[in-house]
Amino acid sequence: MADLTYEVTFKGVASPTLRAAFAEHDLSTGSGLTLVRCAQPDLSDVLSRIEELGLELLDVRLIADQPGGSRLGEDPGAP
């Protein structure tokens, strides 16, 4: 089974202090948003931190492909 990766977006550009709270994850900022990329086992921890810090959660997206190259919801046999 493929390792699932998620992108979690919250409102605001992370300060150096806030970046430290998510240091073990890939983090990027731009256009007034911060995006944290994490593996599925870490997703609940990332969401908990966002809530504890009083940040506004905007989006959670699954970004990894399934084995065989098909994306979730796609029929691998479809043309």
mmCIF file of the N, C-alpha and C atoms, coordinates in Angstrom:
data_MODEL
# 
_entry.id   MODEL 
# 
loop_
_atom_site.group_PDB 
_atom_site.id 
_atom_site.type_symbol 
_atom_site.label_atom_id 
_atom_site.label_alt_id 
_atom_site.label_comp_id 
_atom_site.label_asym_id 
_atom_site.label_entity_id 
_atom_site.label_seq_id 
_atom_site.pdbx_PDB_ins_code 
_atom_site.Cartn_x 
_atom_site.Cartn_y 
_atom_site.Cartn_z 
_atom_site.occupancy 
_atom_site.B_iso_or_equiv 
_atom_site.pdbx_formal_charge 
_atom_site.auth_seq_id 
_atom_site.auth_comp_id 
_atom_site.auth_asym_id 
_atom_site.auth_atom_id 
_atom_site.pdbx_PDB_model_num 
ATOM 1   N N  . MET A 1 1  ? 0.844   -1.183 0.000   1.00 0.00 ? 1  MET A N  1 
ATOM 2   C CA . MET A 1 1  ? 0.000   0.000  0.000   1.00 0.00 ? 1  MET A CA 1 
ATOM 3   C C  . MET A 1 1  ? 0.886   1.242  0.000   1.00 0.00 ? 1  MET A C  1 
ATOM 4   N N  . ALA A 1 2  ? 0.483   2.244  -0.754  1.00 0.00 ? 2  ALA A N  1 
ATOM 5   C CA . ALA A 1 2  ? 1.250   3.483  -0.856  1.00 0.00 ? 2  ALA A CA 1 
ATOM 6   C C  . ALA A 1 2  ? 1.136   4.288  0.432   1.00 0.00 ? 2  ALA A C  1 
ATOM 7   N N  . ASP A 1 3  ? 2.190   5.015  0.742   1.00 0.00 ? 3  ASP A N  1 
ATOM 8   C CA . ASP A 1 3  ? 2.126   5.949  1.856   1.00 0.00 ? 3  ASP A CA 1 
ATOM 9   C C  . ASP A 1 3  ? 1.285   7.132  1.411   1.00 0.00 ? 3  ASP A C  1 
ATOM 10  N N  . LEU A 1 4  ? 0.256   7.460  2.178   1.00 0.00 ? 4  LEU A N  1 
ATOM 11  C CA . LEU A 1 4  ? -0.618  8.575  1.833   1.00 0.00 ? 4  LEU A CA 1 
ATOM 12  C C  . LEU A 1 4  ? -0.042  9.863  2.403   1.00 0.00 ? 4  LEU A C  1 
ATOM 13  N N  . THR A 1 5  ? -0.091  10.906 1.614   1.00 0.00 ? 5  THR A N  1 
ATOM 14  C CA . THR A 1 5  ? 0.412   12.213 2.018   1.00 0.00 ? 5  THR A CA 1 
ATOM 15  C C  . THR A 1 5  ? -0.713  13.224 1.905   1.00 0.00 ? 5  THR A C  1 
ATOM 16  N N  . TYR A 1 6  ? -0.785  14.111 2.887   1.00 0.00 ? 6  TYR A N  1 
ATOM 17  C CA . TYR A 1 6  ? -1.833  15.124 2.934   1.00 0.00 ? 6  TYR A CA 1 
ATOM 18  C C  . TYR A 1 6  ? -1.226  16.517 2.930   1.00 0.00 ? 6  TYR A C  1 
ATOM 19  N N  . GLU A 1 7  ? -1.960  17.462 2.357   1.00 0.00 ? 7  GLU A N  1 
ATOM 20  C CA . GLU A 1 7  ? -1.642  18.883 2.457   1.00 0.00 ? 7  GLU A CA 1 
ATOM 21  C C  . GLU A 1 7  ? -2.733  19.523 3.300   1.00 0.00 ? 7  GLU A C  1 
ATOM 22  N N  . VAL A 1 8  ? -2.311  20.199 4.349   1.00 0.00 ? 8  VAL A N  1 
ATOM 23  C CA . VAL A 1 8  ? -3.228  20.880 5.256   1.00 0.00 ? 8  VAL A CA 1 
ATOM 24  C C  . VAL A 1 8  ? -2.941  22.376 5.136   1.00 0.00 ? 8  VAL A C  1 
ATOM 25  N N  . THR A 1 9  ? -3.971  23.157 4.834   1.00 0.00 ? 9  THR A N  1 
ATOM 26  C CA . THR A 1 9  ? -3.793  24.592 4.633   1.00 0.00 ? 9  THR A CA 1 
ATOM 27  C C  . THR A 1 9  ? -4.509  25.356 5.740   1.00 0.00 ? 9  THR A C  1 
ATOM 28  N N  . PHE A 1 10 ? -3.802  26.347 6.298   1.00 0.00 ? 10 PHE A N  1 
ATOM 29  C CA . PHE A 1 10 ? -4.450  27.233 7.253   1.00 0.00 ? 10 PHE A CA 1 
ATOM 30  C C  . PHE A 1 10 ? -4.163  28.675 6.898   1.00 0.00 ? 10 PHE A C  1 
ATOM 31  N N  . LYS A 1 11 ? -5.019  29.562 7.397   1.00 0.00 ? 11 LYS A N  1 
ATOM 32  C CA . LYS A 1 11 ? -4.954  30.984 7.073   1.00 0.00 ? 11 LYS A CA 1 
ATOM 33  C C  . LYS A 1 11 ? -3.779  31.632 7.796   1.00 0.00 ? 11 LYS A C  1 
ATOM 34  N N  . GLY A 1 12 ? -3.076  32.498 7.068   1.00 0.00 ? 12 GLY A N  1 
ATOM 35  C CA . GLY A 1 12 ? -1.967  33.249 7.629   1.00 0.00 ? 12 GLY A CA 1 
ATOM 36  C C  . GLY A 1 12 ? -0.621  32.688 7.209   1.00 0.00 ? 12 GLY A C  1 
ATOM 37  N N  . VAL A 1 13 ? 0.377   33.555 7.234   1.00 0.00 ? 13 VAL A N  1 
ATOM 38  C CA . VAL A 1 13 ? 1.740   33.152 6.895   1.00 0.00 ? 13 VAL A CA 1 
ATOM 39  C C  . VAL A 1 13 ? 2.468   32.824 8.199   1.00 0.00 ? 13 VAL A C  1 
ATOM 40  N N  . ALA A 1 14 ? 2.985   31.620 8.297   1.00 0.00 ? 14 ALA A N  1 
ATOM 41  C CA . ALA A 1 14 ? 3.623   31.154 9.531   1.00 0.00 ? 14 ALA A CA 1 
ATOM 42  C C  . ALA A 1 14 ? 4.867   31.964 9.873   1.00 0.00 ? 14 ALA A C  1 
ATOM 43  N N  . SER A 1 15 ? 4.910   32.437 11.106  1.00 0.00 ? 15 SER A N  1 
ATOM 44  C CA . SER A 1 15 ? 6.089   33.112 11.634  1.00 0.00 ? 15 SER A CA 1 
ATOM 45  C C  . SER A 1 15 ? 7.147   32.057 11.943  1.00 0.00 ? 15 SER A C  1 
ATOM 46  N N  . PRO A 1 16 ? 8.390   32.487 12.225  1.00 0.00 ? 16 PRO A N  1 
ATOM 47  C CA . PRO A 1 16 ? 9.418   31.515 12.611  1.00 0.00 ? 16 PRO A CA 1 
ATOM 48  C C  . PRO A 1 16 ? 9.006   30.665 13.824  1.00 0.00 ? 16 PRO A C  1 
ATOM 49  N N  . THR A 1 17 ? 8.314   31.242 14.770  1.00 0.00 ? 17 THR A N  1 
ATOM 50  C CA . THR A 1 17 ? 7.855   30.498 15.943  1.00 0.00 ? 17 THR A CA 1 
ATOM 51  C C  . THR A 1 17 ? 6.824   29.452 15.552  1.00 0.00 ? 17 THR A C  1 
ATOM 52  N N  . LEU A 1 18 ? 5.901   29.834 14.696  1.00 0.00 ? 18 LEU A N  1 
ATOM 53  C CA . LEU A 1 18 ? 4.873   28.900 14.238  1.00 0.00 ? 18 LEU A CA 1 
ATOM 54  C C  . LEU A 1 18 ? 5.476   27.799 13.369  1.00 0.00 ? 18 LEU A C  1 
ATOM 55  N N  . ARG A 1 19 ? 6.471   28.168 12.575  1.00 0.00 ? 19 ARG A N  1 
ATOM 56  C CA . ARG A 1 19 ? 7.167   27.155 11.763  1.00 0.00 ? 19 ARG A CA 1 
ATOM 57  C C  . ARG A 1 19 ? 7.796   26.093 12.665  1.00 0.00 ? 19 ARG A C  1 
ATOM 58  N N  . ALA A 1 20 ? 8.304   26.499 13.809  1.00 0.00 ? 20 ALA A N  1 
ATOM 59  C CA . ALA A 1 20 ? 8.928   25.558 14.741  1.00 0.00 ? 20 ALA A CA 1 
ATOM 60  C C  . ALA A 1 20 ? 7.913   24.540 15.258  1.00 0.00 ? 20 ALA A C  1 
ATOM 61  N N  . ALA A 1 21 ? 6.648   24.931 15.365  1.00 0.00 ? 21 ALA A N  1 
ATOM 62  C CA . ALA A 1 21 ? 5.607   24.010 15.839  1.00 0.00 ? 21 ALA A CA 1 
ATOM 63  C C  . ALA A 1 21 ? 5.351   22.882 14.844  1.00 0.00 ? 21 ALA A C  1 
ATOM 64  N N  . PHE A 1 22 ? 5.738   23.110 13.584  1.00 0.00 ? 22 PHE A N  1 
ATOM 65  C CA . PHE A 1 22 ? 5.543   22.108 12.533  1.00 0.00 ? 22 PHE A CA 1 
ATOM 66  C C  . PHE A 1 22 ? 6.883   21.707 11.902  1.00 0.00 ? 22 PHE A C  1 
ATOM 67  N N  . ALA A 1 23 ? 7.955   21.795 12.673  1.00 0.00 ? 23 ALA A N  1 
ATOM 68  C CA . ALA A 1 23 ? 9.308   21.596 12.154  1.00 0.00 ? 23 ALA A CA 1 
ATOM 69  C C  . ALA A 1 23 ? 9.537   20.235 11.508  1.00 0.00 ? 23 ALA A C  1 
ATOM 70  N N  . GLU A 1 24 ? 8.842   19.202 11.959  1.00 0.00 ? 24 GLU A N  1 
ATOM 71  C CA . GLU A 1 24 ? 9.071   17.870 11.409  1.00 0.00 ? 24 GLU A CA 1 
ATOM 72  C C  . GLU A 1 24 ? 8.301   17.612 10.115  1.00 0.00 ? 24 GLU A C  1 
ATOM 73  N N  . HIS A 1 25 ? 7.607   18.639 9.608   1.00 0.00 ? 25 HIS A N  1 
ATOM 74  C CA . HIS A 1 25 ? 6.818   18.499 8.379   1.00 0.00 ? 25 HIS A CA 1 
ATOM 75  C C  . HIS A 1 25 ? 7.289   19.518 7.344   1.00 0.00 ? 25 HIS A C  1 
ATOM 76  N N  . ASP A 1 26 ? 6.999   19.224 6.074   1.00 0.00 ? 26 ASP A N  1 
ATOM 77  C CA . ASP A 1 26 ? 7.267   20.196 5.018   1.00 0.00 ? 26 ASP A CA 1 
ATOM 78  C C  . ASP A 1 26 ? 6.258   21.321 5.157   1.00 0.00 ? 26 ASP A C  1 
ATOM 79  N N  . LEU A 1 27 ? 6.737   22.554 5.111   1.00 0.00 ? 27 LEU A N  1 
ATOM 80  C CA . LEU A 1 27 ? 5.878   23.719 5.295   1.00 0.00 ? 27 LEU A CA 1 
ATOM 81  C C  . LEU A 1 27 ? 6.212   24.745 4.234   1.00 0.00 ? 27 LEU A C  1 
ATOM 82  N N  . SER A 1 28 ? 5.193   25.335 3.634   1.00 0.00 ? 28 SER A N  1 
ATOM 83  C CA . SER A 1 28 ? 5.405   26.423 2.679   1.00 0.00 ? 28 SER A CA 1 
ATOM 84  C C  . SER A 1 28 ? 4.349   27.490 2.908   1.00 0.00 ? 28 SER A C  1 
ATOM 85  N N  . THR A 1 29 ? 4.682   28.705 2.499   1.00 0.00 ? 29 THR A N  1 
ATOM 86  C CA . THR A 1 29 ? 3.765   29.821 2.687   1.00 0.00 ? 29 THR A CA 1 
ATOM 87  C C  . THR A 1 29 ? 3.652   30.628 1.406   1.00 0.00 ? 29 THR A C  1 
ATOM 88  N N  . GLY A 1 30 ? 2.566   31.354 1.303   1.00 0.00 ? 30 GLY A N  1 
ATOM 89  C CA . GLY A 1 30 ? 2.362   32.245 0.171   1.00 0.00 ? 30 GLY A CA 1 
ATOM 90  C C  . GLY A 1 30 ? 0.925   32.708 0.112   1.00 0.00 ? 30 GLY A C  1 
ATOM 91  N N  . SER A 1 31 ? 0.719   33.895 -0.402  1.00 0.00 ? 31 SER A N  1 
ATOM 92  C CA . SER A 1 31 ? -0.625  34.465 -0.585  1.00 0.00 ? 31 SER A CA 1 
ATOM 93  C C  . SER A 1 31 ? -1.463  34.440 0.688   1.00 0.00 ? 31 SER A C  1 
ATOM 94  N N  . GLY A 1 32 ? -0.827  34.679 1.830   1.00 0.00 ? 32 GLY A N  1 
ATOM 95  C CA . GLY A 1 32 ? -1.555  34.739 3.090   1.00 0.00 ? 32 GLY A CA 1 
ATOM 96  C C  . GLY A 1 32 ? -1.965  33.392 3.653   1.00 0.00 ? 32 GLY A C  1 
ATOM 97  N N  . LEU A 1 33 ? -1.348  32.319 3.136   1.00 0.00 ? 33 LEU A N  1 
ATOM 98  C CA . LEU A 1 33 ? -1.680  30.966 3.578   1.00 0.00 ? 33 LEU A CA 1 
ATOM 99  C C  . LEU A 1 33 ? -0.427  30.205 3.973   1.00 0.00 ? 33 LEU A C  1 
ATOM 100 N N  . THR A 1 34 ? -0.597  29.186 4.800   1.00 0.00 ? 34 THR A N  1 
ATOM 101 C CA . THR A 1 34 ? 0.480   28.259 5.127   1.00 0.00 ? 34 THR A CA 1 
ATOM 102 C C  . THR A 1 34 ? -0.001  26.856 4.810   1.00 0.00 ? 34 THR A C  1 
ATOM 103 N N  . LEU A 1 35 ? 0.860   26.084 4.176   1.00 0.00 ? 35 LEU A N  1 
ATOM 104 C CA . LEU A 1 35 ? 0.554   24.710 3.786   1.00 0.00 ? 35 LEU A CA 1 
ATOM 105 C C  . LEU A 1 35 ? 1.526   23.776 4.494   1.00 0.00 ? 35 LEU A C  1 
ATOM 106 N N  . VAL A 1 36 ? 0.988   22.764 5.168   1.00 0.00 ? 36 VAL A N  1 
ATOM 107 C CA . VAL A 1 36 ? 1.787   21.760 5.855   1.00 0.00 ? 36 VAL A CA 1 
ATOM 108 C C  . VAL A 1 36 ? 1.559   20.440 5.138   1.00 0.00 ? 36 VAL A C  1 
ATOM 109 N N  . ARG A 1 37 ? 2.619   19.778 4.740   1.00 0.00 ? 37 ARG A N  1 
ATOM 110 C CA . ARG A 1 37 ? 2.526   18.471 4.089   1.00 0.00 ? 37 ARG A CA 1 
ATOM 111 C C  . ARG A 1 37 ? 2.947   17.419 5.110   1.00 0.00 ? 37 ARG A C  1 
ATOM 112 N N  . CYS A 1 38 ? 2.098   16.394 5.276   1.00 0.00 ? 38 CYS A N  1 
ATOM 113 C CA . CYS A 1 38 ? 2.393   15.366 6.276   1.00 0.00 ? 38 CYS A CA 1 
ATOM 114 C C  . CYS A 1 38 ? 1.907   14.002 5.809   1.00 0.00 ? 38 CYS A C  1 
ATOM 115 N N  . ALA A 1 39 ? 2.461   12.956 6.419   1.00 0.00 ? 39 ALA A N  1 
ATOM 116 C CA . ALA A 1 39 ? 2.035   11.583 6.163   1.00 0.00 ? 39 ALA A CA 1 
ATOM 117 C C  . ALA A 1 39 ? 0.750   11.307 6.938   1.00 0.00 ? 39 ALA A C  1 
ATOM 118 N N  . GLN A 1 40 ? 0.002   10.314 6.486   1.00 0.00 ? 40 GLN A N  1 
ATOM 119 C CA . GLN A 1 40 ? -1.277  9.986  7.118   1.00 0.00 ? 40 GLN A CA 1 
ATOM 120 C C  . GLN A 1 40 ? -1.171  9.769  8.629   1.00 0.00 ? 40 GLN A C  1 
ATOM 121 N N  . PRO A 1 41 ? -0.151  9.051  9.131   1.00 0.00 ? 41 PRO A N  1 
ATOM 122 C CA . PRO A 1 41 ? -0.086  8.846  10.586  1.00 0.00 ? 41 PRO A CA 1 
ATOM 123 C C  . PRO A 1 41 ? 0.063   10.147 11.383  1.00 0.00 ? 41 PRO A C  1 
ATOM 124 N N  . ASP A 1 42 ? 0.555   11.206 10.744  1.00 0.00 ? 42 ASP A N  1 
ATOM 125 C CA . ASP A 1 42 ? 0.767   12.485 11.421  1.00 0.00 ? 42 ASP A CA 1 
ATOM 126 C C  . ASP A 1 42 ? -0.393  13.457 11.253  1.00 0.00 ? 42 ASP A C  1 
ATOM 127 N N  . LEU A 1 43 ? -1.376  13.104 10.446  1.00 0.00 ? 43 LEU A N  1 
ATOM 128 C CA . LEU A 1 43 ? -2.456  14.041 10.117  1.00 0.00 ? 43 LEU A CA 1 
ATOM 129 C C  . LEU A 1 43 ? -3.218  14.509 11.347  1.00 0.00 ? 43 LEU A C  1 
ATOM 130 N N  . SER A 1 44 ? -3.597  13.605 12.223  1.00 0.00 ? 44 SER A N  1 
ATOM 131 C CA . SER A 1 44 ? -4.371  14.015 13.404  1.00 0.00 ? 44 SER A CA 1 
ATOM 132 C C  . SER A 1 44 ? -3.552  14.931 14.310  1.00 0.00 ? 44 SER A C  1 
ATOM 133 N N  . ASP A 1 45 ? -2.248  14.704 14.403  1.00 0.00 ? 45 ASP A N  1 
ATOM 134 C CA . ASP A 1 45 ? -1.379  15.571 15.204  1.00 0.00 ? 45 ASP A CA 1 
ATOM 135 C C  . ASP A 1 45 ? -1.317  16.980 14.607  1.00 0.00 ? 45 ASP A C  1 
ATOM 136 N N  . VAL A 1 46 ? -1.176  17.072 13.295  1.00 0.00 ? 46 VAL A N  1 
ATOM 137 C CA . VAL A 1 46 ? -1.123  18.379 12.623  1.00 0.00 ? 46 VAL A CA 1 
ATOM 138 C C  . VAL A 1 46 ? -2.443  19.121 12.833  1.00 0.00 ? 46 VAL A C  1 
ATOM 139 N N  . LEU A 1 47 ? -3.564  18.433 12.665  1.00 0.00 ? 47 LEU A N  1 
ATOM 140 C CA . LEU A 1 47 ? -4.867  19.073 12.859  1.00 0.00 ? 47 LEU A CA 1 
ATOM 141 C C  . LEU A 1 47 ? -5.057  19.514 14.305  1.00 0.00 ? 47 LEU A C  1 
ATOM 142 N N  . SER A 1 48 ? -4.597  18.720 15.256  1.00 0.00 ? 48 SER A N  1 
ATOM 143 C CA . SER A 1 48 ? -4.696  19.089 16.678  1.00 0.00 ? 48 SER A CA 1 
ATOM 144 C C  . SER A 1 48 ? -3.878  20.337 16.982  1.00 0.00 ? 48 SER A C  1 
ATOM 145 N N  . ARG A 1 49 ? -2.668  20.406 16.426  1.00 0.00 ? 49 ARG A N  1 
ATOM 146 C CA . ARG A 1 49 ? -1.823  21.585 16.653  1.00 0.00 ? 49 ARG A CA 1 
ATOM 147 C C  . ARG A 1 49 ? -2.465  22.842 16.088  1.00 0.00 ? 49 ARG A C  1 
ATOM 148 N N  . ILE A 1 50 ? -3.043  22.719 14.902  1.00 0.00 ? 50 ILE A N  1 
ATOM 149 C CA . ILE A 1 50 ? -3.713  23.872 14.288  1.00 0.00 ? 50 ILE A CA 1 
ATOM 150 C C  . ILE A 1 50 ? -4.836  24.361 15.202  1.00 0.00 ? 50 ILE A C  1 
ATOM 151 N N  . GLU A 1 51 ? -5.607  23.436 15.727  1.00 0.00 ? 51 GLU A N  1 
ATOM 152 C CA . GLU A 1 51 ? -6.704  23.801 16.633  1.00 0.00 ? 51 GLU A CA 1 
ATOM 153 C C  . GLU A 1 51 ? -6.170  24.405 17.933  1.00 0.00 ? 51 GLU A C  1 
ATOM 154 N N  . GLU A 1 52 ? -5.163  23.771 18.527  1.00 0.00 ? 52 GLU A N  1 
ATOM 155 C CA . GLU A 1 52 ? -4.589  24.266 19.787  1.00 0.00 ? 52 GLU A CA 1 
ATOM 156 C C  . GLU A 1 52 ? -4.012  25.666 19.650  1.00 0.00 ? 52 GLU A C  1 
ATOM 157 N N  . LEU A 1 53 ? -3.443  25.953 18.480  1.00 0.00 ? 53 LEU A N  1 
ATOM 158 C CA . LEU A 1 53 ? -2.840  27.266 18.246  1.00 0.00 ? 53 LEU A CA 1 
ATOM 159 C C  . LEU A 1 53 ? -3.858  28.315 17.805  1.00 0.00 ? 53 LEU A C  1 
ATOM 160 N N  . GLY A 1 54 ? -5.113  27.905 17.665  1.00 0.00 ? 54 GLY A N  1 
ATOM 161 C CA . GLY A 1 54 ? -6.164  28.850 17.299  1.00 0.00 ? 54 GLY A CA 1 
ATOM 162 C C  . GLY A 1 54 ? -6.096  29.313 15.854  1.00 0.00 ? 54 GLY A C  1 
ATOM 163 N N  . LEU A 1 55 ? -5.536  28.473 14.984  1.00 0.00 ? 55 LEU A N  1 
ATOM 164 C CA . LEU A 1 55 ? -5.404  28.832 13.571  1.00 0.00 ? 55 LEU A CA 1 
ATOM 165 C C  . LEU A 1 55 ? -6.664  28.440 12.817  1.00 0.00 ? 55 LEU A C  1 
ATOM 166 N N  . GLU A 1 56 ? -6.919  29.131 11.714  1.00 0.00 ? 56 GLU A N  1 
ATOM 167 C CA . GLU A 1 56 ? -8.104  28.865 10.908  1.00 0.00 ? 56 GLU A CA 1 
ATOM 168 C C  . GLU A 1 56 ? -7.790  27.841 9.823   1.00 0.00 ? 56 GLU A C  1 
ATOM 169 N N  . LEU A 1 57 ? -8.292  26.625 9.988   1.00 0.00 ? 57 LEU A N  1 
ATOM 170 C CA . LEU A 1 57 ? -8.111  25.553 9.020   1.00 0.00 ? 57 LEU A CA 1 
ATOM 171 C C  . LEU A 1 57 ? -8.930  25.866 7.774   1.00 0.00 ? 57 LEU A C  1 
ATOM 172 N N  . LEU A 1 58 ? -8.284  25.784 6.610   1.00 0.00 ? 58 LEU A N  1 
ATOM 173 C CA . LEU A 1 58 ? -8.963  26.078 5.358   1.00 0.00 ? 58 LEU A CA 1 
ATOM 174 C C  . LEU A 1 58 ? -9.199  24.847 4.498   1.00 0.00 ? 58 LEU A C  1 
ATOM 175 N N  . ASP A 1 59 ? -8.261  23.893 4.495   1.00 0.00 ? 59 ASP A N  1 
ATOM 176 C CA . ASP A 1 59 ? -8.374  22.776 3.576   1.00 0.00 ? 59 ASP A CA 1 
ATOM 177 C C  . ASP A 1 59 ? -7.495  21.613 4.030   1.00 0.00 ? 59 ASP A C  1 
ATOM 178 N N  . VAL A 1 60 ? -7.963  20.390 3.749   1.00 0.00 ? 60 VAL A N  1 
ATOM 179 C CA . VAL A 1 60 ? -7.176  19.173 3.937   1.00 0.00 ? 60 VAL A CA 1 
ATOM 180 C C  . VAL A 1 60 ? -7.351  18.380 2.657   1.00 0.00 ? 60 VAL A C  1 
ATOM 181 N N  . ARG A 1 61 ? -6.229  18.059 1.990   1.00 0.00 ? 61 ARG A N  1 
ATOM 182 C CA . ARG A 1 61 ? -6.288  17.334 0.709   1.00 0.00 ? 61 ARG A CA 1 
ATOM 183 C C  . ARG A 1 61 ? -5.355  16.141 0.724   1.00 0.00 ? 61 ARG A C  1 
ATOM 184 N N  . LEU A 1 62 ? -5.828  15.031 0.177   1.00 0.00 ? 62 LEU A N  1 
ATOM 185 C CA . LEU A 1 62 ? -4.980  13.881 -0.077  1.00 0.00 ? 62 LEU A CA 1 
ATOM 186 C C  . LEU A 1 62 ? -4.241  14.143 -1.379  1.00 0.00 ? 62 LEU A C  1 
ATOM 187 N N  . ILE A 1 63 ? -2.900  14.042 -1.371  1.00 0.00 ? 63 ILE A N  1 
ATOM 188 C CA . ILE A 1 63 ? -2.142  14.375 -2.577  1.00 0.00 ? 63 ILE A CA 1 
ATOM 189 C C  . ILE A 1 63 ? -1.377  13.197 -3.156  1.00 0.00 ? 63 ILE A C  1 
ATOM 190 N N  . ALA A 1 64 ? -1.279  12.082 -2.431  1.00 0.00 ? 64 ALA A N  1 
ATOM 191 C CA . ALA A 1 64 ? -0.501  10.944 -2.920  1.00 0.00 ? 64 ALA A CA 1 
ATOM 192 C C  . ALA A 1 64 ? -1.330  10.085 -3.857  1.00 0.00 ? 64 ALA A C  1 
ATOM 193 N N  . ASP A 1 65 ? -0.672  9.460  -4.825  1.00 0.00 ? 65 ASP A N  1 
ATOM 194 C CA . ASP A 1 65 ? -1.302  8.505  -5.726  1.00 0.00 ? 65 ASP A CA 1 
ATOM 195 C C  . ASP A 1 65 ? -1.369  7.148  -5.068  1.00 0.00 ? 65 ASP A C  1 
ATOM 196 N N  . GLN A 1 66 ? -2.333  6.351  -5.510  1.00 0.00 ? 66 GLN A N  1 
ATOM 197 C CA . GLN A 1 66 ? -2.416  4.967  -5.076  1.00 0.00 ? 66 GLN A CA 1 
ATOM 198 C C  . GLN A 1 66 ? -1.428  4.141  -5.885  1.00 0.00 ? 66 GLN A C  1 
ATOM 199 N N  . PRO A 1 67 ? -1.123  2.919  -5.446  1.00 0.00 ? 67 PRO A N  1 
ATOM 200 C CA . PRO A 1 67 ? -0.235  2.047  -6.224  1.00 0.00 ? 67 PRO A CA 1 
ATOM 201 C C  . PRO A 1 67 ? -0.779  1.857  -7.638  1.00 0.00 ? 67 PRO A C  1 
ATOM 202 N N  . GLY A 1 68 ? 0.115   1.757  -8.590  1.00 0.00 ? 68 GLY A N  1 
ATOM 203 C CA . GLY A 1 68 ? -0.291  1.580  -9.978  1.00 0.00 ? 68 GLY A CA 1 
ATOM 204 C C  . GLY A 1 68 ? -0.516  2.895  -10.689 1.00 0.00 ? 68 GLY A C  1 
ATOM 205 N N  . GLY A 1 69 ? -0.363  4.017  -9.990  1.00 0.00 ? 69 GLY A N  1 
ATOM 206 C CA . GLY A 1 69 ? -0.457  5.326  -10.625 1.00 0.00 ? 69 GLY A CA 1 
ATOM 207 C C  . GLY A 1 69 ? -1.851  5.914  -10.713 1.00 0.00 ? 69 GLY A C  1 
ATOM 208 N N  . SER A 1 70 ? -2.893  5.169  -10.304 1.00 0.00 ? 70 SER A N  1 
ATOM 209 C CA . SER A 1 70 ? -4.235  5.747  -10.374 1.00 0.00 ? 70 SER A CA 1 
ATOM 210 C C  . SER A 1 70 ? -4.481  6.633  -9.157  1.00 0.00 ? 70 SER A C  1 
ATOM 211 N N  . ARG A 1 71 ? -5.263  7.654  -9.342  1.00 0.00 ? 71 ARG A N  1 
ATOM 212 C CA . ARG A 1 71 ? -5.603  8.547  -8.255  1.00 0.00 ? 71 ARG A CA 1 
ATOM 213 C C  . ARG A 1 71 ? -6.890  8.052  -7.606  1.00 0.00 ? 71 ARG A C  1 
ATOM 214 N N  . LEU A 1 72 ? -7.119  8.414  -6.368  1.00 0.00 ? 72 LEU A N  1 
ATOM 215 C CA . LEU A 1 72 ? -8.330  8.004  -5.674  1.00 0.00 ? 72 LEU A CA 1 
ATOM 216 C C  . LEU A 1 72 ? -9.561  8.411  -6.469  1.00 0.00 ? 72 LEU A C  1 
ATOM 217 N N  . GLY A 1 73 ? -10.510 7.501  -6.594  1.00 0.00 ? 73 GLY A N  1 
ATOM 218 C CA . GLY A 1 73 ? -11.742 7.812  -7.300  1.00 0.00 ? 73 GLY A CA 1 
ATOM 219 C C  . GLY A 1 73 ? -11.682 7.540  -8.785  1.00 0.00 ? 73 GLY A C  1 
ATOM 220 N N  . GLU A 1 74 ? -10.510 7.243  -9.330  1.00 0.00 ? 74 GLU A N  1 
ATOM 221 C CA . GLU A 1 74 ? -10.380 6.960  -10.753 1.00 0.00 ? 74 GLU A CA 1 
ATOM 222 C C  . GLU A 1 74 ? -10.414 5.462  -10.968 1.00 0.00 ? 74 GLU A C  1 
ATOM 223 N N  . ASP A 1 75 ? -10.984 5.036  -12.077 1.00 0.00 ? 75 ASP A N  1 
ATOM 224 C CA . ASP A 1 75 ? -11.008 3.641  -12.454 1.00 0.00 ? 75 ASP A CA 1 
ATOM 225 C C  . ASP A 1 75 ? -9.748  3.351  -13.252 1.00 0.00 ? 75 ASP A C  1 
ATOM 226 N N  . PRO A 1 76 ? -8.839  2.482  -12.731 1.00 0.00 ? 76 PRO A N  1 
ATOM 227 C CA . PRO A 1 76 ? -7.591  2.224  -13.440 1.00 0.00 ? 76 PRO A CA 1 
ATOM 228 C C  . PRO A 1 76 ? -7.799  1.615  -14.809 1.00 0.00 ? 76 PRO A C  1 
ATOM 229 N N  . GLY A 1 77 ? -8.967  0.999  -15.058 1.00 0.00 ? 77 GLY A N  1 
ATOM 230 C CA . GLY A 1 77 ? -9.234  0.407  -16.368 1.00 0.00 ? 77 GLY A CA 1 
ATOM 231 C C  . GLY A 1 77 ? -9.904  1.367  -17.330 1.00 0.00 ? 77 GLY A C  1 
ATOM 232 N N  . ALA A 1 78 ? -10.223 2.582  -16.868 1.00 0.00 ? 78 ALA A N  1 
ATOM 233 C CA . ALA A 1 78 ? -10.911 3.553  -17.737 1.00 0.00 ? 78 ALA A CA 1 
ATOM 234 C C  . ALA A 1 78 ? -9.957  4.090  -18.788 1.00 0.00 ? 78 ALA A C  1 
ATOM 235 N N  . PRO A 1 79 ? -10.480 4.377  -20.002 1.00 0.00 ? 79 PRO A N  1 
ATOM 236 C CA . PRO A 1 79 ? -9.607  4.918  -21.069 1.00 0.00 ? 79 PRO A CA 1 
ATOM 237 C C  . PRO A 1 79 ? -9.132  6.308  -20.784 1.00 0.00 ? 79 PRO A C  1 
# 
